[in-house]
């Protein structure tokens, strides 16, 4: 399996070759990402997860547990875990659900708060999926996360490590089919879904809603001056501070771009919700990135596994788009509910 995945990665490098500092060197995508995010910690010899069940909520279709579990020594991760109540025999597909920016953290994808169209975890649980929805560092029960004194060079890499451990947890559950696990997220969760999928090939379906545009198209407008430049928002401690300290917020120096991640994901199913009025992630940068990434999917004969929705909406995940995407996930996982 590892050899097969490595060969697939080599095929896709043709879509993602970088020239860094004027040197013609071919960088494996993960190496390039780690250059900007810091290294992924060792995933061997980890302590037991020691899952702690805090409370539960039972509905007609699922039980939602509030849990905390050990991802590494002295590192615990709070999350919601949704387990389906079903009379069907067999194991269930599962989804890692990543929340958008907001103080509620995982509560956002549970439908808490005032934001509509964000209850992704709850909706997937209602469709019969096992779901895990963790807090991202700085939000929810991790609101006081200490970025300065942790062992990671970026909040992004801490998120990637946590999300890999979430997949570990899902694969260890008796209710879950370990070969039918995907990831979905909106905004902050949208690009974290891509980042997780680049480092964890066990994620077979990847859905990014309002989560990306090519870096050269990223521009939040005049407020970017508050961050020191257009790429300044990416350089916050909770994201990738090396964008500032190592690459001087210069897009031409950043060692990876989103089309390369999408190309690397092939032949897995990638779905993007990219509204045409999204002021966070410019849709033209999405179109450019999709055109570049499509070569990898076409070369592998799976162009149908690259799908993009361009709704007439702002930075949102409209219900009709979510419904269509859920149906695509169901089809990919041969899931009925």
C-alpha positions as CSV (number, residue, x, y, z in Angstrom):
1,X,0.0,0.0,0.0
2,X,2.7,2.5,0.9
3,X,4.6,1.8,-2.3
4,X,1.4,2.3,-4.3
5,X,0.7,5.6,-2.6
6,X,4.2,6.8,-3.1
7,X,4.2,6.0,-6.8
8,X,0.9,7.9,-7.1
9,X,2.6,10.9,-5.4
10,X,5.4,10.8,-7.9
11,X,3.0,10.8,-10.8
12,X,1.5,14.0,-9.4
13,X,4.7,15.8,-8.9
14,X,4.6,16.9,-12.5
15,X,1.7,19.2,-11.6
16,X,3.5,20.6,-8.6
17,X,7.2,21.4,-9.2
18,X,8.5,24.5,-7.4
19,X,11.5,26.6,-8.0
20,X,12.6,27.9,-4.6
21,X,15.2,30.7,-4.2
22,X,16.1,30.4,-7.9
23,X,17.2,26.7,-7.6
24,X,15.5,24.1,-9.8
25,X,14.7,21.5,-7.2
26,X,11.7,19.2,-7.2
27,X,10.1,19.2,-3.8
28,X,7.7,16.5,-2.6
29,X,4.5,18.4,-1.7
30,X,4.7,17.4,2.0
31,X,8.3,18.6,2.2
32,X,7.1,21.9,0.8
33,X,4.2,22.2,3.2
34,X,6.4,21.3,6.1
35,X,8.9,24.0,5.0
36,X,6.1,26.6,5.6
37,X,4.3,24.9,8.5
38,X,7.1,23.2,10.4
39,X,7.6,19.4,10.6
40,X,4.9,16.9,11.3
41,X,5.8,15.2,14.6
42,X,6.6,11.5,14.8
43,X,3.4,9.5,14.7
44,X,4.9,6.3,16.2
45,X,5.0,5.3,19.8
46,X,2.1,7.5,20.8
47,X,0.3,7.0,24.1
48,X,-3.1,5.4,24.4
49,X,-5.9,7.7,23.4
50,X,-7.7,7.4,26.8
51,X,-11.0,8.7,25.5
52,X,-12.9,10.5,28.1
53,X,-16.7,10.8,27.7
54,X,-17.9,14.0,29.2
55,X,-21.6,13.9,28.4
56,X,-24.0,12.7,25.7
57,X,-27.1,13.8,23.8
58,X,-29.4,11.2,22.2
59,X,-31.6,11.9,19.2
60,X,-33.7,9.7,16.9
61,X,-30.7,9.0,14.6
62,X,-27.5,9.4,16.6
63,X,-25.8,9.9,19.9
64,X,-23.5,12.9,20.2
65,X,-20.8,12.5,22.8
66,X,-18.7,15.3,24.1
67,X,-15.2,13.7,24.4
68,X,-11.6,14.5,25.1
69,X,-8.8,12.2,24.0
70,X,-5.0,12.0,24.1
71,X,-3.3,12.8,20.8
72,X,0.2,12.9,22.2
73,X,1.9,13.1,25.5
74,X,0.4,16.0,27.5
75,X,-1.8,16.9,24.5
76,X,-5.6,16.3,24.8
77,X,-8.1,17.2,22.1
78,X,-11.8,18.1,22.8
79,X,-14.3,17.0,20.2
80,X,-17.8,15.9,19.5
81,X,-18.2,12.3,18.5
82,X,-21.5,11.3,16.8
83,X,-22.4,7.6,16.5
84,X,-25.4,6.5,14.4
85,X,-28.3,4.7,15.9
86,X,-29.2,2.2,13.1
87,X,-30.8,-1.1,12.6
88,X,-28.7,-1.8,9.6
89,X,-26.0,-4.4,9.9
90,X,-22.4,-3.7,9.0
91,X,-20.1,-0.8,9.6
92,X,-20.7,2.9,8.8
93,X,-18.8,5.4,6.8
94,X,-17.3,8.2,8.8
95,X,-16.4,11.9,8.3
96,X,-14.0,14.2,10.0
97,X,-15.8,17.6,10.2
98,X,-13.7,20.8,10.7
99,X,-15.3,24.0,11.8
100,X,-14.9,27.5,10.5
101,X,-13.5,30.5,12.4
102,X,-15.6,31.3,15.5
103,X,-15.5,31.3,19.3
104,X,-17.9,28.3,19.4
105,X,-15.4,26.0,17.7
106,X,-16.9,22.6,17.2
107,X,-20.3,24.0,18.3
108,X,-20.5,25.7,14.9
109,X,-20.7,22.4,13.0
110,X,-23.2,21.2,15.6
111,X,-25.6,24.0,14.6
112,X,-25.1,26.1,17.7
113,X,-24.9,29.9,17.4
114,X,-26.5,32.2,14.9
115,X,-24.8,31.0,11.7
116,X,-27.0,29.2,9.2
117,X,-25.6,26.6,6.8
118,X,-22.8,25.5,9.2
119,X,-24.3,22.4,10.9
120,X,-22.3,20.0,8.8
121,X,-21.5,17.5,11.6
122,X,-25.1,17.3,12.8
123,X,-26.4,16.9,9.2
124,X,-23.9,14.1,8.4
125,X,-24.8,12.3,11.6
126,X,-28.4,12.5,10.7
127,X,-27.5,10.8,7.4
128,X,-26.0,7.8,9.3
129,X,-22.4,8.8,9.3
130,X,-20.1,8.4,12.3
131,X,-18.6,11.9,12.8
132,X,-15.8,13.4,14.7
133,X,-15.7,17.2,15.0
134,X,-12.6,18.5,17.0
135,X,-11.9,22.0,18.2
136,X,-9.1,23.8,16.3
137,X,-6.5,25.5,18.5
138,X,-7.7,28.9,19.6
139,X,-11.4,28.1,19.5
140,X,-14.0,26.3,21.5
141,X,-12.6,24.4,24.4
142,X,-9.1,25.2,23.0
143,X,-9.7,28.9,23.2
144,X,-6.8,29.5,25.5
145,X,-4.3,27.4,23.5
146,X,-0.7,28.4,24.1
147,X,0.8,28.7,20.6
148,X,4.0,30.2,21.8
149,X,5.0,27.3,24.1
150,X,3.8,24.3,22.2
151,X,6.1,22.0,20.2
152,X,4.8,23.0,16.8
153,X,6.0,25.7,14.4
154,X,2.5,26.6,13.4
155,X,-1.1,26.2,14.5
156,X,-1.7,24.7,11.1
157,X,0.7,21.8,11.8
158,X,-0.9,21.3,15.2
159,X,-4.2,21.1,13.5
160,X,-2.9,18.5,10.9
161,X,-1.5,16.4,13.7
162,X,-4.8,16.5,15.6
163,X,-6.8,15.7,12.5
164,X,-4.6,12.6,11.7
165,X,-5.2,11.4,15.3
166,X,-9.0,11.9,14.7
167,X,-8.7,9.5,11.8
168,X,-6.9,7.1,14.1
169,X,-9.8,7.3,16.5
170,X,-12.4,6.7,13.9
171,X,-10.5,3.7,12.5
172,X,-10.4,2.2,15.9
173,X,-14.2,2.3,16.4
174,X,-16.2,-0.9,15.9
175,X,-19.0,1.0,14.2
176,X,-16.7,2.5,11.5
177,X,-15.6,1.1,8.2
178,X,-11.9,2.1,8.2
179,X,-11.8,2.3,4.4
180,X,-14.7,4.8,4.1
181,X,-13.5,7.9,5.9
182,X,-13.6,11.5,4.5
183,X,-13.1,15.0,5.6
184,X,-15.2,18.2,5.1
185,X,-14.9,21.7,6.4
186,X,-15.9,25.3,5.7
187,X,-13.6,28.4,5.6
188,X,-10.9,27.6,8.2
189,X,-12.1,24.1,8.1
190,X,-12.1,24.2,4.3
191,X,-8.3,24.7,4.0
192,X,-7.6,22.4,7.0
193,X,-9.5,19.7,5.2
194,X,-7.1,20.0,2.3
195,X,-4.1,20.1,4.6
196,X,-5.2,17.0,6.5
197,X,-5.8,15.1,3.2
198,X,-2.3,16.0,2.0
199,X,-0.8,14.2,5.0
200,X,-3.3,11.5,5.5
201,X,-4.2,9.3,2.5
202,X,-6.8,7.4,4.6
203,X,-9.1,10.3,3.8
204,X,-10.9,9.1,0.7
205,X,-13.3,12.1,0.2
206,X,-12.2,15.7,0.7
207,X,-14.7,18.6,0.7
208,X,-13.5,22.2,1.0
209,X,-16.2,24.9,1.3
210,X,-15.0,28.4,0.9
211,X,-11.5,27.3,2.0
212,X,-9.0,28.2,-0.6
213,X,-7.9,30.2,-3.6
214,X,-4.4,30.4,-5.2
215,X,-2.2,32.5,-2.9
216,X,-1.6,35.1,-5.6
217,X,-5.4,35.8,-5.6
218,X,-5.8,35.9,-1.9
219,X,-6.8,39.5,-0.8
220,X,-9.2,40.4,1.9
221,X,-9.1,44.1,0.9
222,X,-8.0,47.2,2.8
223,X,-8.0,45.3,6.1
224,X,-5.0,43.3,5.0
225,X,-2.9,46.3,5.9
226,X,-3.6,45.5,9.5
227,X,-1.7,42.2,9.0
228,X,1.2,43.8,7.1
229,X,0.2,42.6,3.6
230,X,-2.1,40.5,1.6
231,X,-0.8,37.2,2.9
232,X,-0.6,38.6,6.5
233,X,-3.8,36.8,7.7
234,X,-2.1,33.5,6.9
235,X,0.9,34.4,9.1
236,X,-1.0,34.6,12.4
237,X,0.3,32.2,15.1
238,X,-2.8,30.0,14.8
239,X,-2.0,29.5,11.1
240,X,1.5,29.7,9.5
241,X,3.7,32.4,11.1
242,X,6.6,31.3,8.9
243,X,4.8,33.0,6.0
244,X,6.1,36.2,7.7
245,X,9.3,35.3,9.4
246,X,10.7,33.0,6.7
247,X,9.1,34.1,3.5
248,X,8.4,37.9,4.2
249,X,4.8,37.5,3.0
250,X,6.1,37.1,-0.5
251,X,3.8,34.8,-2.5
252,X,6.6,34.0,-4.9
253,X,8.6,32.5,-2.0
254,X,5.8,30.4,-0.5
255,X,6.9,26.8,-1.3
256,X,3.4,25.4,-2.1
257,X,0.1,26.5,-3.6
258,X,-3.4,25.0,-3.4
259,X,-3.5,23.5,-6.9
260,X,-0.6,21.3,-5.9
261,X,-2.4,20.0,-2.9
262,X,-5.5,19.2,-5.0
263,X,-3.3,17.5,-7.6
264,X,-1.6,15.5,-4.9
265,X,-5.0,14.4,-3.6
266,X,-5.8,12.7,-7.0
267,X,-7.2,10.1,-7.6
268,X,-9.3,10.6,-4.5
269,X,-12.6,12.5,-4.7
270,X,-12.1,16.3,-4.2
271,X,-15.1,18.6,-4.0
272,X,-14.9,22.4,-3.7
273,X,-17.8,24.8,-2.9
274,X,-16.5,28.1,-4.2
275,X,-19.2,30.8,-4.3
276,X,-18.7,33.5,-6.9
277,X,-19.1,36.3,-4.4
278,X,-16.8,35.0,-1.7
279,X,-14.7,38.0,-0.7
280,X,-12.3,35.8,1.4
281,X,-11.3,33.4,-1.4
282,X,-11.4,34.9,-4.8
283,X,-13.3,32.6,-7.2
284,X,-10.9,33.4,-10.1
285,X,-8.1,32.0,-8.1
286,X,-10.2,28.9,-7.6
287,X,-10.8,28.6,-11.4
288,X,-7.1,28.9,-12.1
289,X,-6.2,26.3,-9.4
290,X,-8.8,23.9,-10.7
291,X,-7.5,24.2,-14.2
292,X,-4.0,23.4,-13.1
293,X,-5.0,20.5,-10.8
294,X,-7.2,19.0,-13.4
295,X,-4.2,17.7,-15.4
296,X,-3.4,15.3,-12.6
297,X,-6.9,13.9,-12.5
298,X,-7.1,13.6,-16.2
299,X,-3.7,11.8,-16.4
300,X,-5.0,9.3,-13.9
301,X,-8.3,8.8,-15.8
302,X,-10.4,10.1,-12.9
303,X,-11.5,13.6,-14.0
304,X,-15.0,12.9,-12.6
305,X,-13.4,12.9,-9.1
306,X,-12.6,16.6,-9.3
307,X,-15.9,18.6,-8.7
308,X,-16.5,22.3,-8.1
309,X,-19.7,24.1,-7.2
310,X,-19.8,27.8,-8.0
311,X,-23.1,29.0,-6.3
312,X,-24.2,32.6,-6.6
313,X,-23.5,33.4,-3.0
314,X,-21.0,34.9,-0.6
315,X,-18.8,33.2,1.9
316,X,-21.4,30.6,2.6
317,X,-22.3,26.9,2.2
318,X,-25.8,27.0,0.8
319,X,-28.2,24.2,1.7
320,X,-28.8,23.1,-1.9
321,X,-25.0,22.8,-2.5
322,X,-24.6,20.8,0.8
323,X,-27.4,18.5,-0.2
324,X,-25.7,17.7,-3.6
325,X,-22.4,17.2,-2.0
326,X,-23.8,14.9,0.7
327,X,-25.3,12.8,-2.1
328,X,-21.9,12.7,-3.9
329,X,-20.3,11.5,-0.6
330,X,-23.1,8.9,-0.2
331,X,-22.4,7.6,-3.7
332,X,-18.7,7.5,-3.2
333,X,-19.1,5.5,0.0
334,X,-22.0,3.4,-1.3
335,X,-24.0,4.6,1.6
336,X,-27.7,4.6,2.2
337,X,-29.5,6.1,5.1
